[in-house]
Amino acid sequence: MTLTLQDCRALDAQDPLHALRDQFTLPEGVIYLDGNSLGALPKTAAARVAQAVTSEWGQGLIRSWNSAGWFDLPQRLGNKIAPLIGAQPGEVVATDSTSINLYKVLSAALNIAAVDSPERQLLVSERSNFPTDLYIAEGLCQARGLRLLLVEPEDIAAALTHEVAVLMLTHVNYRTGAMHDMKAVTAAAHAAGILTVWDLAHSAGAVPVDLTGAGADFSVGCGYKYLNGGPGAPAFVWAHPQHADRFWQPLSGWWGHAAPFAFTPDYQPAPGIARFLCGTQPILSLTALDCGLDTVLAAEPLGGMAALRTKSLALTDLFITLVEERCAGHGLALATPRTHARRGSQVCLSRSKGAHAIVQALIARGVIGDFRAGDGAAGGHPDILRFGFTPLYIGFEDTWNAVEHLKQVLETGEWTQARFSQKGAVT
């Protein structure tokens, strides 16, 4: 039986996580379904960053590297991230961007493979992986004389041959929300002598992750999506302890030195994960990320990531059901797996035409999702309407109302208005 609006309000009233919504500044009249691109603003962030500017920077000046604890912020934030991704204290640092961190860990993985298995000349990834991951991999392969092999998800297992050095995957696909079985895929790769690099950009803070339990080798992730760290927030990097000290990472900057303020002319890498730091850290951005992490960790007394996951699946189940029942006949198809074990925290719908305009019409109504273009090839990837469900601040009534707006946009043909066909620089 389809849930009514009243049913959804009742579910929100019974939801122990619902109060966590009060941690965020959410515009009146907006249903924000784009937290998988940029998380909402924590209420504490503006004042905390202002304090860092006016007091720590303004009054403390350079003394604040010590007195305000600026120096060890990457490690302290890394320790907050660690339990969200199944890592141990001291194994994660918050630093740089996802792309830069991927360059570091992918280089390290390829260095290990070059020593242990120099005959392996392939790097395998998913064809629909996030483009920056593929671009970084392509550049490294060109520089090292290796070959990048891109495959469809169903062909990954067959691609794990004795020729492959590294398998690089994003845990939850950015286009479809499809989630890999990290433990099973990692085990299959290791059985073939292959190292694994996992991108957690659409996983950290959204779905339970256990890097240690999966036996993963390296991982990176994003700070500004489900971790609510703000636009361009620092990312994070993790390396399995067995690999962390084997090689320098390629961006051997002074912040990753064993003794940065010894100012020696030669590079001596810091032990463990600290060597994956590079240059002077962006303190104001790290301060905002600290507030974002607190919003996720606030769920710990209420069941933590397991409780967030349960609610996420309930929200996405409801959205899928309502779309299929209330928006039938309008050319929408589900691109996200129905199976819980294979679904992240987003729902993606495909449409042969008008996807961008439909998203723009929804945004004009205050329902903010986003659009991802297909490749236009016959039998290729279609255009996607993408909706992220962050259970910290999205509720069941929000979900019902979002589908009601979608239904109205489709039934009235509102999306065909010329103004909704205009494309900005960011879609």
N, C-alpha and C positions, 0 to 999 in steps of 0.2 A: 504494500500500500504506500502510495506517495505521501511524504510528509507535507503537511500544510505549513503556512507561515506561523500559525499559532504553535504547532508542534515544534518548529525550529526555535521559537522564543522560549519554549519550555526546556528544550535541550540546553540552550545557553544559560538558563537559570540554574540548571542542575550541574553545569560544567565547573569543576573545581579550578580549571585553568583560566576561566573567563576573566577573573580579576586581574590576571597578568596584562590584560589589554591596557590597564590604567598606567602602565609604565611608559606608554608611548604618546607622542603628540600626533594625533590623527585628525586631519581636516574634517570639519563638519560636512556631512553629506557625501563623503567619499568612501567607496568600498575599495580597499587597496589590495589588489590581487597581483602585485608585481614585486613582492618581497624577494622573489627569486632573482631579480635584477638589482634592486636596491632596497635594503631593509628600511623600515620606518624609523623616525627619529626618537631615540629614548629621551624622556623628559629631563633626565639628569644631565644630558650631554652639553647643552648650551652653557649652563652655569659652570660645569666642570671644566670645559675648555676655556671659558672666560677666566676662571681662576688660574688656569695654567698660563694664560696670556698676561693678565694684569698683576698677579701676585708672583707666580713662579718665575716667569720671564721678566716682567716689569720690575719687580722688587728684588727677587733672588738673583736675577741675571745669571752669569755663568756658574755661580755657586749651586744652582739648582740641579746641575748634573749629579751632585752629591746630596745636597740637602733635601731635594724633592724626589729623589730616587729616579731621575731620568735615565741614568746609565743602564740600569738593569730592567727597564720596562719591557724590552723584547722577550726576556726570559720569564718575567712575571706574567705577562699576558700569554706566553706560550704554555705556562703551567695551568692557566685557566682554560685554554683550548684543549689541553691534553685529555681530560676525561670525556670530552665531547667526541673524540675521535679514537678512543681506545689506545691512547699512548700513556706513557709514564711521566711523572715529573722529571724535568730536565731533558726531555727528548724533543721539545717543540720550541721554536722561536717565532715571534710575530715580526715580520720584516718585509720590506720591498713589495713588489706586486706578484700576482700569481705567475705571470709570464716570466719574470726574472727568476723567481724561485724554481720554476720548471726548468729553465736553462741550467741552473745550478745542479739540481738533482739528476736530470737526464744526462748531463755531462759526467757526473760522478758514476752513474750506473754504466754508462758506456765505457768509462775508464776501467771499471772493475771487470766488465766483460772482455775488454781488450787484453787484459792480463790473464784472466782465467780461461777464456775461450776465444783466442784471437781469430779463429776460423769463422766465427759467427759474424755475418755482415748485414743482417737485416734488423730493422726496427719496425715493429708491427703496431698499428693503431687502428681505431675504428674510423671508417670513412666519414661518418657524421660527427666525429669528435669536435669539440669547440675549436674554431679556426686558429686561435692563438697557439694552442697546443700543437697543432699540425704545422704551423709556420715555424715555431721553435724547433720542432723535430726535423723539419725539412732543412733548415739552416745548418743544424748540427750534422746531419747526414752528408750534406754537400761538403762541409769543411773536413769531414773525416773519411770521405770516400765510401760511405755506407749507403744502403738503399732503404727508403721508407716504403713499407708495404701497407696499403690501406685496404681494409676488408669490411664487409658487412657484419653486423653483430653475430648472425648465425654461422659465420665462417671463421670466427676467432679460434675455436678449438682446433680446426683443421690447419690453421696457419701456424700453430705452435710446433715448429719443426726444429731440427738440429742446426738450422741456419740462422735462427733468431737469437739476437743478443738481449733485447729488451722489449717488453710489452708495455705500452703506455696507453692507459684508458682513463676516461672520466667515469667515476662511479655511477652518477646519475646523468643521463644524457640531457644536454641543455635544450634540445629541440623537442624531444618527446616525453621526457620525464621517465624514460625506461631505466631501470636500475640493474646493474650487474650483481651477480653473486660473488662478492669480493673473495670470500674464502675459497670457493670452488675454483674460480678462475686463477687465483694465485697458486693454488695447489697444482693445477694442471700446468701452469707455466713452470713452476719449480721442478715438476717431474720431468720436464723437457730441458732443464738446465737454464731457464730464462729468468731474468730479473724483472720485477714489476715496479712500475711507477703509476701511482693513482692520483688523479685530480679530484679533490673533494669539494670543488667550488659550489656544487648544487647539493651537497650532502651535509656538510658540517653545520650543525644546528637545526637540521631538517629531518634527518633520519639517523638512527643509531649506527655508529661506525665502530669497528673494532680492528684497528690496524695490527695490533699485537696478536690478537687471536687469529687473524687471517694470515699472519706470517708475511705481511707485505714488506717490501724493501725500501721504497721511498714514497713520499706523499707531499702534495702541496694543496693549498686551499685558499678560499677567498674570505676577506673580512667584512665585505660590505653587503653581502646578500643576507642569508639567514642569521648572520652574527651581528647585524645591525650596527656596523662600525662607521657608517657614513660614506659618502661618495669618494671612491678612490682609497678607501681604508687600506692599511697594510694587510698583506696576506700572511700566510704562515707556511712553515716548512718542517717536515719530519723526516728523519732517516732512521732506519733500524739500527740499534746500537752496534750490531756486528759490522755495519758498513760505515758508520759515521767517521771513524778515524782512519779509514783506509786511504783516502785521497784528499788533496786540497780540492775545494770547489773552485771553479774557474775564475770567479770574481773575487780574488783574494785581496780584499780591501782591509783597511786598518782596523775596522770594527770587529773583524773576524780573527784578528791577531791574538795570540796567547797573552800578550801584554801590550795593549794598544798604546799606552802612555809611556812605555819604555823607549819608543821612537827608534827602534833599531832599524838599520837599512835593509835587513833581510827579513823575509816573511816567515814567521813561525806560527802555524795554524793553531787556533784555540782547540782544546780537546772537545770531542763530541759535537753536538749540534751547534754550538756557538760559532764554529768556523763557517757556518752558512750565513752569518751576517756579513755585510760588506762595508758600506759607508755609514756616515753619521745618521742616526735614526731620526725620523720625522715625529718629534715628540707630541705636537698638537694632534696629529692624526692618531697616534697610538693612544693618546688620552681619550679621544672620542671612541676608539675601538674598545677601550677598557669599559666604558659605559655600556656599549652594545653587548659585550660578553656578560655583563652582570644581568642583563634582561633575560638571557637564555639560562644562566645558572640559577635564576630565581625560581625556575621550575623544579629544581632538585628536591625541595621538601614535598612536592606534589607528585613525585614519580619520575622526574627528570626526562631524559630523552625517550624513555619507554612510554610515558604518558603523552608527551608531545606527538610521538609517532601514532599512538592510538587515535588521538583526536584528528591528526592530519589525514589518516585513512578514512575516518568517518566523514570528514568534510569533503574529501575528494570523491568518495563513494556517493555522497548526496549530490554533489555537483553533476557527476556523470549521469546519475539516474534522472535528475530533473531536466538536464539538457535533452536526454534521449526521449523523455516523455513529453516535454513542453515545447521543444523546438524541432520536433520531427518534421521531415518534409522540406527542410530548408538547406539541404546540401552539406550539413556538418557531419564529419566522421571523427571517431575517436582515434587519436594517434598515440595515446598513453596506454600502457598495459593495464588490463583489468585486474590481473593477479596482484595481490598485495605485495608479495615477495619481490615483484619486479617493478614496482611503482615508487617513484620518489614522492615529493610533496608538491607536485604541480599536475595540472590537467591540460593537455594540448589537444586542440581540435583542428582538423584540416578542412579546407574548402577549396574547390577548384578555382573560384574567382571571388574577389571582394573581401578577402580576409583582412587586408590592411584597413580598408574603409570601415568594416564592421567594428574593428578594434577602436578606430578613431571615434566612431559614433558612440561607442560605449564610454570612452574616456570623456567625451563631451557631457555624458550623463553622470559622470562621477564614478564610473566603474573602471578602474585602471588595471588593465592587463597589458600585454604587448604582442608584437607581431614579429614572426621570423619568416623570411622569404624562403621559398623552395628553390630548387635548382633549374626548374623549367624543362628538364629532360623528360622524355617519354619514359614512364615507369620510374622516374626519380622521386626526390623528396618534394611533397606538396607544400604550399604556403600553410603557415601555422598561426592559429590564435592561441596564445599561451597565457595561462592563468596560474599564478603561484598561491599556495595556501600556507601561510605562516600561522600555525595554531596559537602563537603567543598573542596575536591581535585580531585574527579572523574568527568569526563565529558562525553558527548555523543560520541565524537570521541574515547575516551578510551574504551567505552562499545562496539562500533562497532568493533574496532580492537581486543579486547579480544575474541569476538566470531569468528572472522576470524582466529585467532590462534587456537582456539579450533577446528574449522572445519578442519584445516590443520592437526592437531595432529591426529584427528580421521580418516580422509580420507587416510592419508599416512601410518597409523599404526605405527607412530613414537613412540607411548607410549609403544609398545611391546618390545622396546630395554631393555636389561637386566639391564642397569644402572638405569632405572626408577623404578625398582622393589625393590631397596634398601631402607630400612626404617631407618630414623634417630630416635633419642630419642624423638624428637618433630615432630608431623605430622600436 
